[in-house]
C-alpha cells in the first residue's frame, strides 16, 4: 500500500513575505497587528489604523461558483469602503454543507477541492484589500443532533462511526479536548492552514472555532482549557517559523464569552456574538447590547474587541435584522471603543447585502471625518478611547461615547486602572477628539420609533478647554457643516469655588432613529490644541 504526505508551501515567496511592499497585483500592504492603544488594529507595514468594516461571509451561497461568488461579494465590499470578512473552514462533518470545509471526509485528510476553493477566496480578498478572520472549525461538529438542529455529531469526522478517533454514542464528542489523537490531529490541521495560507497578508487572524461553547452544552469539558493553550501555541509556533506573528482568536455563542480564555495572553482579540434572546430576559435593543459588551470587554481584557456576529432573536426561527436595527448595531460598537463595526450574520439573505453596503459607505465617511480631526500623521490607534460620562440623559435615548487621548498623555494608559476601556472622565482631561452616538431607545429588533425624540440638552463631563461640535449624517457619514458649534469645558483650575471640572451642556438635534456627534478640541494661533489638564 502506497502512502503519501502532502506538505503545503507558501503561495507567496519568502522574499515577498519579508518585504514591506505588497505582493505584485495585491491591494494589501502589511499584516494586521495591534495598535499601541491595544484597542484598534494597524497595518504593520504602514502603521495606519485599520477600523474593521464588513460582515460575515462564512460560506458561499452559490456552491457551484464559490470563487465567482466571493469575487463579486468582496468587490462590492471594497467598492463600498469595507475591508473585512469572516470565513469558515468548517464544520468538520462528512459531506459538510460548506464547500470551504476542509475536513469533510476524514479527520487526517484535508479535502483538496475545498482547499482549492479557499485558495481563490484568500487570493480574491488579497487583491481587494479585504482582511479575513478564518474560523478553522465550528461547534456543529461537536454536539449531538438531539441538542439542536444545528448539531451534527453523528456526521462528524471525529466520530468513530465515521472513522474518527472519538467514541461512538451521543457523548463521545466530550473527549475531543483531551483525546491525544484528536488533539494532535487538530494541531496538524491548524499547522496545515498556516503553511498553505499564512503568507497571505489578507489573513488577518485565525479563529479556532466558531462559537466553541456550543460544543459541550456551554460547559467546558475535561481538557478544554489545556486544548486552547496548546492549539494557540501551535499556531503561534507555526507562524513564527515563517517569521510572522499573526493574531489568534476564539468565539463564543454566549454573549459574555469565557473570561479564562478571553483574558489569556494566548489570544489577541475578543469578539461578541449578539442575538438578544427575549425569552431569557435580554433586551431586544441589539445595538445597545453590542456597545455595552464591547465596552465591558475592553475594560476587562485590554485587547481589541468587536462584535463578530449580530442579528435579532433567532430562537423562534427569525433573526434577520431590519434596516434600522442592522444600521444601529453596525454603528454602536464604534462609539464604545470597538475595533470595528458590528458584523451582521445574514449575508446570504435578500436585502441584507444591500443594507450592509450602505452602512459601510457611511462608516467609511465617519472614519475619514474622525481621522481629519486628529493631528497629522496620527490615527485612531494612537489614542486611548475612554468612556465619556453623560448626565441627565432622557430615558428615550441611548447614549454611547468615547474620548480619545494620545497614548503618551493618557492618565494610567491601557492595561492600568481598568484596561483600554477604563478610566472614564479622568482620561478625557487631555482628550482632543470625542465621539457620541445617540439612539432612540425604542428602535429595536422588535419595534421602530414612530415619533422623533425631540431636542434636549446633552450633558458631558470631563471635556476641558475649547471644542467644536459637529453633527454627522449617519446615512452618509458626512459632516453637516451647518451644525458646527463652539463650546468650552471648564477644568478644576477654572471652576472657582466648585473646585471640580464642570460638565458641558450641548443642545441636540431632534432625530427619528439615531444621530452622531464628533467633538474636536480646537487649536490656537500656534497650532496647539486648546485644552488644559488640572494638576493637583
Backbone torsions as a table, in degrees:
resi	resn	phi	psi	omega
1	UNK	NA	128.9	179.9
2	UNK	-91.6	137.3	176.2
3	UNK	-124.8	152.0	177.6
4	UNK	-137.5	153.9	176.5
5	UNK	-122.4	127.2	-179.2
6	UNK	-102.7	128.3	176.5
7	UNK	-117.0	119.1	-179.8
8	UNK	-75.2	142.3	176.3
9	UNK	-115.6	163.4	-176.3
10	UNK	-63.5	137.1	176.3
11	UNK	-74.1	-32.3	178.7
12	UNK	-102.0	141.3	-176.6
13	UNK	-67.4	158.4	179.9
14	UNK	-64.7	-33.2	177.8
15	UNK	-62.1	-44.9	177.9
16	UNK	-65.5	-38.6	-177.2
17	UNK	-60.2	-39.1	-175.2
18	UNK	-90.6	-1.5	180.0
19	UNK	-88.5	151.3	174.9
20	UNK	-77.8	-15.2	178.7
21	UNK	-81.0	143.9	178.6
22	UNK	-69.7	152.9	175.4
23	UNK	-56.9	151.0	-178.5
24	UNK	-53.9	136.7	175.3
25	UNK	76.9	14.3	-179.3
26	UNK	-116.9	159.3	-177.5
27	UNK	-102.2	-11.0	-179.9
28	UNK	-86.7	147.2	-178.3
29	UNK	-98.7	-67.5	-178.9
30	UNK	-121.8	-176.6	173.2
31	UNK	-75.0	172.9	-179.5
32	UNK	-96.2	128.2	176.3
33	UNK	-125.8	-176.1	-179.5
34	UNK	-105.6	131.9	-179.6
35	UNK	-68.2	167.6	-176.5
36	UNK	-67.2	-16.2	176.1
37	UNK	-83.1	-7.2	179.6
38	UNK	59.0	25.7	176.7
39	UNK	-123.5	-28.9	-176.2
40	UNK	-121.3	163.0	177.4
41	UNK	-96.3	155.8	177.0
42	UNK	-134.2	155.7	169.9
43	UNK	-81.4	121.0	-172.4
44	UNK	-69.5	-18.7	179.1
45	UNK	-83.2	-37.4	-175.4
46	UNK	-104.9	-20.7	-175.0
47	UNK	79.3	1.0	-178.0
48	UNK	-72.8	140.9	175.9
49	UNK	-65.4	139.3	175.5
50	UNK	-117.0	103.2	172.7
51	UNK	-86.6	113.7	-175.4
52	UNK	-66.3	134.1	178.3
53	UNK	-143.0	113.2	-177.2
54	UNK	179.0	-143.9	-175.5
55	UNK	-166.9	172.7	171.2
56	UNK	-77.3	132.7	168.1
57	UNK	-132.7	67.6	-163.9
58	UNK	-64.6	-36.5	177.9
59	UNK	-151.7	161.9	-176.8
60	UNK	-76.6	134.6	176.0
61	UNK	-70.6	-23.7	177.1
62	UNK	-109.5	97.0	-175.5
63	UNK	-66.8	-26.0	-177.3
64	UNK	-78.2	-20.8	-178.5
65	UNK	-133.2	55.3	-173.7
66	UNK	-58.6	-43.5	-177.4
67	UNK	-64.4	-45.8	179.0
68	UNK	-65.3	-35.7	179.4
69	UNK	-60.9	-49.6	-179.4
70	UNK	-69.9	-35.9	175.5
71	UNK	-55.4	-48.4	-178.1
72	UNK	-67.1	-43.5	-178.4
73	UNK	-67.0	-47.1	180.0
74	UNK	-61.6	-38.0	179.6
75	UNK	-64.9	-40.3	178.7
76	UNK	-67.5	-37.0	176.4
77	UNK	-65.0	-45.4	178.9
78	UNK	-60.0	-47.4	-177.2
79	UNK	-62.6	-28.3	179.5
80	UNK	-84.8	-3.3	-179.5
81	UNK	96.4	8.3	179.2
82	UNK	-82.2	166.6	-176.1
83	UNK	-149.4	14.0	-171.0
84	UNK	-146.8	145.9	169.4
85	UNK	-153.6	152.0	176.3
86	UNK	-112.4	130.0	-174.4
87	UNK	-124.7	139.1	176.5
88	UNK	-95.2	142.2	170.3
89	UNK	-110.4	18.5	178.2
90	UNK	-141.0	-170.3	8.0
91	UNK	-82.0	156.2	-176.7
92	UNK	-83.6	75.0	178.6
93	UNK	-129.5	152.2	-178.9
94	UNK	-61.7	126.4	-179.3
95	UNK	65.4	38.8	-175.0
96	UNK	-49.1	141.8	177.6
97	UNK	-64.8	-20.5	-178.4
98	UNK	-91.9	115.1	179.6
99	UNK	-60.4	-18.7	179.8
100	UNK	-88.3	-5.2	-178.4
101	UNK	-64.8	125.1	-171.3
102	UNK	-86.7	-36.6	177.9
103	UNK	-99.2	87.1	-172.7
104	UNK	-120.4	-2.0	177.5
105	UNK	-131.2	-47.5	-179.7
106	UNK	-135.9	149.9	-178.6
107	UNK	-74.5	-15.1	-178.8
108	UNK	-102.0	1.7	-171.6
109	UNK	-133.5	123.2	174.8
110	UNK	-80.0	129.4	178.0
111	UNK	-71.0	118.7	-173.0
112	UNK	-73.5	-26.8	175.1
113	UNK	-66.7	-43.7	176.9
114	UNK	-63.9	-42.6	179.4
115	UNK	-61.6	-35.7	176.8
116	UNK	-64.1	-36.4	175.7
117	UNK	-66.5	-41.2	178.0
118	UNK	-62.8	-37.1	175.5
119	UNK	-52.3	-49.7	-175.1
120	UNK	-74.4	-28.4	176.3
121	UNK	-65.6	-47.1	-178.5
122	UNK	-66.6	-42.6	179.3
123	UNK	-63.6	-38.8	178.3
124	UNK	-63.5	-43.4	177.8
125	UNK	-61.9	-42.5	-178.0
126	UNK	-63.5	-40.1	179.6
127	UNK	-63.1	-25.3	-173.8
128	UNK	-109.2	6.4	178.3
129	UNK	72.9	23.5	178.2
130	UNK	-92.2	129.4	178.0
131	UNK	-94.7	136.9	-173.6
132	UNK	-113.2	134.7	165.8
133	UNK	-100.2	117.5	-172.2
134	UNK	-104.5	111.0	178.6
135	UNK	-87.6	118.7	-173.5
136	UNK	-71.3	-30.7	178.4
137	UNK	-155.6	178.9	179.6
138	UNK	-139.0	156.2	-177.1
139	UNK	-55.0	-24.6	-173.7
140	UNK	-52.1	-34.3	-176.4
141	UNK	-77.5	-6.4	-174.1
142	UNK	-131.3	36.1	171.8
143	UNK	-148.8	146.2	-172.0
144	UNK	-80.7	152.3	-175.0
145	UNK	-62.8	-25.1	-180.0
146	UNK	-70.3	-15.7	179.5
147	UNK	-82.1	-35.5	-176.9
148	UNK	-167.2	152.6	176.0
149	UNK	-67.3	-15.6	177.8
150	UNK	-86.7	-3.9	-177.7
151	UNK	-93.1	139.3	-169.5
152	UNK	-137.9	33.4	-177.9
153	UNK	-55.8	-36.6	-177.9
154	UNK	-61.6	-24.1	179.6
155	UNK	-105.5	3.1	-174.2
156	UNK	-66.8	142.0	176.4
157	UNK	-69.8	-13.9	179.3
158	UNK	-85.7	-11.9	-178.3
159	UNK	-80.2	132.1	179.6
160	UNK	-57.8	-26.0	177.7
161	UNK	-63.2	-21.0	179.8
162	UNK	-115.9	22.4	179.0
163	UNK	88.2	10.9	-178.4
164	UNK	-86.0	175.1	-176.3
165	UNK	-88.6	-8.0	-174.3
166	UNK	-98.4	150.8	-175.5
167	UNK	-60.3	148.2	171.3
168	UNK	-65.6	173.9	176.4
169	UNK	101.2	165.5	-170.8
170	UNK	-69.0	-16.2	-177.6
171	UNK	-117.6	9.8	-178.2
172	UNK	-60.9	-28.9	-177.7
173	UNK	-63.7	-21.1	-178.1
174	UNK	-64.7	-18.2	-179.4
175	UNK	-88.5	0.1	-177.9
176	UNK	-55.3	-40.1	-171.5
177	UNK	-76.3	-20.1	-175.1
178	UNK	-118.7	-13.8	-179.7
179	UNK	-68.7	121.5	-175.2
180	UNK	-57.9	-39.5	-179.3
181	UNK	-66.8	-44.8	-180.0
182	UNK	-65.5	-41.9	-179.8
183	UNK	-63.1	-46.4	-179.6
184	UNK	-64.6	-38.3	-179.1
185	UNK	-67.0	-40.4	179.5
186	UNK	-68.9	-37.1	176.7
187	UNK	-61.8	-41.3	178.5
188	UNK	-64.9	-38.7	177.2
189	UNK	-62.5	-45.0	178.7
190	UNK	-62.4	-40.8	178.9
191	UNK	-66.3	-33.9	175.2
192	UNK	-61.2	-45.3	179.9
193	UNK	-60.2	-41.7	178.0
194	UNK	-62.9	-44.3	-177.7
195	UNK	-65.0	-36.3	-175.1
196	UNK	-84.6	-37.2	-173.9
197	UNK	-121.1	-0.4	-174.9
198	UNK	-65.5	-24.2	-178.6
199	UNK	-74.6	-14.7	-180.0
200	UNK	-77.3	127.3	175.6
201	UNK	-69.8	-19.2	178.6
202	UNK	-64.6	-27.0	-179.7
203	UNK	-76.9	104.2	-177.4
204	UNK	-76.0	-43.6	-173.7
205	UNK	-159.2	153.8	169.9
206	UNK	-97.1	138.0	172.7
207	UNK	-119.0	125.0	-173.6
208	UNK	-63.2	-47.9	-178.5
209	UNK	-141.5	151.7	162.9
210	UNK	-84.0	123.1	175.5
211	UNK	46.4	62.5	-172.9
212	UNK	-62.8	-25.2	179.8
213	UNK	-68.4	-17.2	174.9
214	UNK	-69.4	-15.5	175.4
215	UNK	-90.3	101.8	-179.4
216	UNK	107.6	25.8	174.0
217	UNK	59.6	36.1	176.9
218	UNK	68.7	7.3	179.5
219	UNK	-116.2	124.6	179.8
220	UNK	-60.9	125.2	178.1
221	UNK	-84.0	174.9	-179.5
222	UNK	-56.0	128.0	177.4
223	UNK	88.7	-1.4	-174.4
224	UNK	-57.7	-49.0	-176.8
225	UNK	-73.2	-37.8	176.8
226	UNK	-64.1	-38.7	177.3
227	UNK	-59.1	-46.0	-179.1
228	UNK	-63.6	-40.7	178.0
229	UNK	-64.3	-42.0	-178.4
230	UNK	-67.7	-44.0	-178.0
231	UNK	-68.4	-38.7	176.6
232	UNK	-62.6	-40.3	179.0
233	UNK	-65.9	-38.4	179.0
234	UNK	-64.3	-43.3	177.1
235	UNK	-63.8	-43.0	-178.5
236	UNK	-62.6	-42.2	-178.7
237	UNK	-68.4	-39.8	179.7
238	UNK	-63.8	-40.8	176.7
239	UNK	-67.4	-40.3	-178.2
240	UNK	-63.7	-33.2	178.3
241	UNK	-62.7	-24.9	177.3
242	UNK	-98.8	10.0	177.3
243	UNK	78.2	24.1	-177.1
244	UNK	-122.8	160.7	168.0
245	UNK	-132.3	103.7	-178.1
246	UNK	-102.8	152.2	-177.4
247	UNK	-71.5	148.7	-179.3
248	UNK	-128.8	139.7	-178.9
249	UNK	-142.8	170.9	172.1
250	UNK	-139.3	156.4	179.9
251	UNK	-130.7	158.8	-171.3
252	UNK	-136.3	143.7	174.9
253	UNK	-77.2	-34.6	177.1
254	UNK	-77.8	135.2	-168.8
255	UNK	-62.8	-30.6	-178.0
256	UNK	-82.5	-6.3	176.0
257	UNK	70.2	-144.6	-179.7
258	UNK	-140.7	106.9	-174.8
259	UNK	-58.7	-30.6	-178.3
260	UNK	-67.0	-45.3	178.7
261	UNK	-76.1	-45.8	-175.5
262	UNK	-62.9	-31.1	-180.0
263	UNK	-85.8	-10.0	-176.2
264	UNK	-68.0	142.9	176.4
265	UNK	-69.6	-9.9	177.3
266	UNK	-70.3	-20.0	-175.6
267	UNK	-119.4	138.5	-170.4
268	UNK	-98.8	-16.3	-169.3
269	UNK	-136.9	148.9	166.0
270	UNK	-118.4	140.7	177.1
271	UNK	-127.4	158.5	179.1
272	UNK	-125.6	134.2	171.3
273	UNK	-108.1	116.5	-171.4
274	UNK	-119.5	108.1	172.3
275	UNK	-129.6	90.8	-170.9
276	UNK	-59.8	119.8	179.5
277	UNK	-94.2	101.2	-177.5
278	UNK	-62.2	-33.2	-179.2
279	UNK	-65.7	-20.3	177.3
280	UNK	-94.3	7.1	178.7
281	UNK	88.3	8.3	179.6
282	UNK	-79.0	149.2	174.3
283	UNK	-68.2	143.9	176.5
284	UNK	-84.4	5.8	177.7
285	UNK	-80.5	81.2	-173.2
286	UNK	-60.8	-34.4	-177.9
287	UNK	-66.9	-48.7	-179.3
288	UNK	-66.6	-37.8	175.9
289	UNK	-59.1	-46.2	-178.5
290	UNK	-62.1	-43.5	179.2
291	UNK	-65.6	-41.2	-177.6
292	UNK	-63.6	-45.1	-178.8
293	UNK	-70.2	-32.5	175.3
294	UNK	-61.4	-48.0	-179.3
295	UNK	-63.7	-41.5	-179.4
296	UNK	-63.0	-43.7	-177.6
297	UNK	-70.8	-32.8	173.6
298	UNK	-61.5	-43.8	-179.1
299	UNK	-67.2	-36.5	-177.3
300	UNK	-75.4	-42.3	-165.0
301	UNK	-113.5	-11.8	178.8
302	UNK	50.0	47.7	174.6
303	UNK	-146.7	157.7	-176.7
304	UNK	-54.7	140.8	-178.8
305	UNK	-137.1	137.8	174.2
306	UNK	-151.4	166.2	-178.1
307	UNK	-86.9	104.3	-174.0
308	UNK	-76.0	-25.0	174.5
309	UNK	-149.4	146.6	167.1
310	UNK	-152.0	158.8	175.6
311	UNK	-171.9	-174.5	175.5
312	UNK	-88.5	-177.8	-178.9
313	UNK	-61.9	113.2	-178.6
314	UNK	-103.1	10.6	-177.2
315	UNK	-72.8	-15.2	179.2
316	UNK	-109.3	14.8	176.2
317	UNK	99.1	-6.7	178.3
318	UNK	-94.9	-132.8	174.5
319	UNK	117.2	-20.2	-177.8
320	UNK	-74.2	121.8	-178.4
321	UNK	-72.7	150.7	172.2
322	UNK	-81.3	-179.6	-174.1
323	UNK	-59.4	-42.6	-173.5
324	UNK	-77.3	-39.2	178.1
325	UNK	-70.5	-34.4	175.8
326	UNK	-64.0	-44.6	178.3
327	UNK	-59.9	-49.4	-174.2
328	UNK	-64.5	-44.2	-178.9
329	UNK	-72.4	-20.9	173.8
330	UNK	-72.3	-39.1	-174.1
331	UNK	-85.1	-40.5	-167.9
332	UNK	-53.8	-44.9	-176.6
333	UNK	-61.2	-27.8	179.6
334	UNK	-62.2	-32.0	-177.3
335	UNK	-89.1	2.2	175.0
336	UNK	-108.4	9.6	-178.6
337	UNK	90.9	8.3	-178.4
338	UNK	-65.6	156.5	-177.7
339	UNK	-79.3	-5.1	-180.0
340	UNK	-172.8	-175.2	177.2
341	UNK	-69.0	165.2	165.1
342	UNK	-67.8	138.7	-175.5
343	UNK	-104.7	106.8	-176.8
344	UNK	-69.0	152.1	-178.9
345	UNK	-88.9	-40.1	-163.9
346	UNK	-80.5	59.1	-178.4
347	UNK	-66.9	-23.8	-173.4
348	UNK	-97.8	8.6	-179.8
349	UNK	-95.0	142.5	179.4
350	UNK	-54.8	132.7	176.5
351	UNK	90.9	-28.1	-176.9
352	UNK	-64.8	-44.2	-179.6
353	UNK	-58.2	-44.3	-179.8
354	UNK	-61.3	-43.2	-179.7
355	UNK	-65.7	-42.3	-178.8
356	UNK	-63.5	-43.8	-178.2
357	UNK	-61.2	-37.8	176.4
358	UNK	-62.8	-40.2	178.8
359	UNK	-66.2	-39.3	-179.5
360	UNK	-62.5	-39.7	178.2
361	UNK	-62.6	-43.4	-178.7
362	UNK	-67.9	-42.5	179.5
363	UNK	-62.9	-40.2	178.3
364	UNK	-59.6	-39.9	176.5
365	UNK	-62.3	-41.8	177.8
366	UNK	-61.8	-47.5	-178.6
367	UNK	-60.9	-41.3	178.7
368	UNK	-66.0	-37.5	178.2
369	UNK	-64.7	-41.7	177.9
370	UNK	-65.0	-45.1	-179.8
371	UNK	-59.8	-35.7	-179.5
372	UNK	-69.4	-16.9	-179.1
373	UNK	-102.2	4.9	172.7
374	UNK	-95.4	158.2	177.8
375	UNK	-57.7	150.3	-179.7
376	UNK	-55.2	134.8	178.0
377	UNK	81.7	2.9	179.7
378	UNK	-113.4	146.5	177.9
379	UNK	-122.8	178.0	-177.8
380	UNK	-61.8	-28.6	179.4
381	UNK	-71.6	-9.1	177.3
382	UNK	-90.4	4.9	-177.4
383	UNK	-129.8	142.8	173.0
384	UNK	-90.1	125.5	-175.8
385	UNK	-102.9	107.8	-175.7
386	UNK	-107.1	150.6	-177.0
387	UNK	-60.7	136.8	172.6
388	UNK	-79.3	154.2	178.7
389	UNK	-102.3	123.8	178.5
390	UNK	-111.7	149.7	176.8
391	UNK	-135.3	148.7	174.1
392	UNK	58.3	38.9	178.4
393	UNK	-76.8	136.8	175.9
394	UNK	-61.1	145.5	179.9
395	UNK	-63.4	-24.3	-177.1
396	UNK	-81.0	-1.1	-174.9
397	UNK	-128.2	130.5	169.6
398	UNK	-86.1	139.2	177.5
399	UNK	-124.6	127.1	177.0
400	UNK	-132.8	133.5	-179.8
401	UNK	-164.1	156.5	178.0
402	UNK	-139.1	153.2	174.8
403	UNK	-116.9	135.5	-176.9
404	UNK	-99.2	122.2	178.6
405	UNK	-118.6	132.2	179.1
406	UNK	-53.0	137.2	-174.8
407	UNK	-52.7	-42.4	-176.7
408	UNK	-67.6	-21.7	-175.5
409	UNK	-104.6	-6.9	-175.6
410	UNK	-67.8	137.5	177.6
411	UNK	-75.5	118.2	178.3
412	UNK	87.8	-34.9	179.6
413	UNK	71.2	174.3	176.0
414	UNK	-73.4	146.8	178.3
415	UNK	88.8	-14.9	176.4
416	UNK	-117.6	138.6	178.5
417	UNK	65.5	36.6	173.3
418	UNK	111.8	5.2	174.2
419	UNK	80.6	-171.5	-172.7
420	UNK	-61.9	-29.4	-178.4
421	UNK	-97.6	0.6	-175.1
422	UNK	-94.3	-177.9	174.5
423	UNK	105.2	-34.7	176.7
424	UNK	58.6	-141.7	-171.2
425	UNK	-65.8	-29.3	-176.5
426	UNK	-62.3	-32.1	178.3
427	UNK	-77.2	-15.3	-177.7
428	UNK	-84.1	-6.2	-175.6
429	UNK	-58.9	-35.7	180.0
430	UNK	-105.9	16.5	-178.2
431	UNK	-65.7	150.4	176.0
432	UNK	-121.8	-11.4	175.6
433	UNK	-141.5	143.6	174.3
434	UNK	-139.4	149.4	-179.1
435	UNK	-124.7	134.0	-179.4
436	UNK	-131.4	133.6	175.7
437	UNK	-119.8	129.2	179.6
438	UNK	-115.1	130.9	-171.9
439	UNK	-137.5	131.9	175.6
440	UNK	-62.8	119.0	-171.4
441	UNK	-63.8	-23.9	179.4
442	UNK	-94.2	14.5	171.6
443	UNK	-92.1	92.2	-172.4
444	UNK	-128.6	-176.1	178.1
445	UNK	-67.2	-19.4	-176.6
446	UNK	-111.4	-5.4	179.5
447	UNK	-156.6	158.3	176.3
448	UNK	-126.4	151.2	178.8
449	UNK	-61.2	142.5	177.4
450	UNK	-108.2	-9.0	177.0
451	UNK	-139.3	161.4	176.8
452	UNK	-71.7	159.0	-179.0
453	UNK	-72.4	-27.7	-169.7
454	UNK	82.2	159.7	-179.4
455	UNK	-83.9	155.9	177.5
456	UNK	-158.4	171.6	178.0
457	UNK	-91.6	126.2	178.2
458	UNK	-92.7	117.9	-176.3
459	UNK	-103.0	119.7	-176.6
460	UNK	-116.6	137.6	174.6
461	UNK	-110.1	153.0	170.7
462	UNK	94.3	-9.2	179.5
463	UNK	-92.5	124.1	-173.6
464	UNK	-121.0	138.8	177.1
465	UNK	100.8	-165.5	-176.9
466	UNK	-91.0	133.6	-175.3
467	UNK	-135.9	161.5	173.3
468	UNK	-122.8	134.3	178.0
469	UNK	-107.3	133.4	178.6
470	UNK	-136.4	132.6	177.8
471	UNK	-87.6	147.2	-178.7
472	UNK	-110.9	135.5	171.1
473	UNK	-76.6	110.5	-174.0
474	UNK	-75.8	-6.1	174.1
475	UNK	-87.7	-17.5	-179.0
476	UNK	-128.1	-19.3	-175.2
477	UNK	81.5	3.1	-176.6
478	UNK	-83.6	146.3	173.6
479	UNK	-73.2	138.7	176.5
480	UNK	-95.2	98.2	-171.2
481	UNK	-56.6	-34.3	-175.8
482	UNK	-69.4	-8.5	-177.3
483	UNK	-97.3	-0.7	-176.1
484	UNK	-62.5	136.9	179.2
485	UNK	-146.4	145.3	178.8
486	UNK	-99.3	146.7	174.8
487	UNK	-152.9	168.5	-179.3
488	UNK	-136.5	132.6	174.9
489	UNK	-101.1	136.2	-177.7
490	UNK	-97.4	130.1	176.9
491	UNK	-87.6	-179.1	-177.9
492	UNK	-62.2	-30.9	-178.9
493	UNK	-74.6	-11.3	179.8
494	UNK	-113.1	-0.4	-168.7
495	UNK	-85.4	-4.3	177.8
496	UNK	66.9	-134.2	-175.0
497	UNK	-65.7	-24.9	-178.3
498	UNK	-65.2	-34.0	176.2
499	UNK	67.2	20.1	179.1
500	UNK	-147.3	155.4	177.5
501	UNK	-58.6	139.3	-176.4
502	UNK	-101.5	136.6	178.6
503	UNK	-67.4	155.9	179.0
504	UNK	-104.2	139.6	177.9
505	UNK	-116.2	121.3	-178.8
506	UNK	-118.8	135.7	174.2
507	UNK	-71.7	139.4	-179.9
508	UNK	-102.3	167.4	172.7
509	UNK	-90.8	145.9	173.0
510	UNK	-72.6	142.3	-178.9
511	UNK	-147.1	162.8	178.7
512	UNK	-87.1	-53.5	-170.6
513	UNK	-114.0	-54.3	179.8
514	UNK	-158.1	166.8	176.2
515	UNK	-150.6	155.6	-179.7
516	UNK	-133.6	149.3	-174.5
517	UNK	-134.5	131.7	172.9
518	UNK	-111.3	124.5	177.9
519	UNK	-110.3	130.8	-179.8
520	UNK	-133.9	134.4	177.0
521	UNK	-67.0	133.5	-178.3
522	UNK	-85.6	159.7	-177.1
523	UNK	-105.1	148.8	175.8
524	UNK	-86.2	-174.0	-175.5
525	UNK	-62.4	-20.5	179.9
526	UNK	-90.3	0.0	-179.3
527	UNK	86.7	10.0	-179.6
528	UNK	-91.9	145.4	175.5
529	UNK	-69.9	134.5	-177.6
530	UNK	-87.0	74.8	175.5
531	UNK	-130.4	156.0	177.7
532	UNK	-134.7	151.4	179.0
533	UNK	-122.8	127.0	179.3
534	UNK	-68.5	137.1	177.9
535	UNK	-120.6	124.9	179.9
536	UNK	-106.2	NA	NA
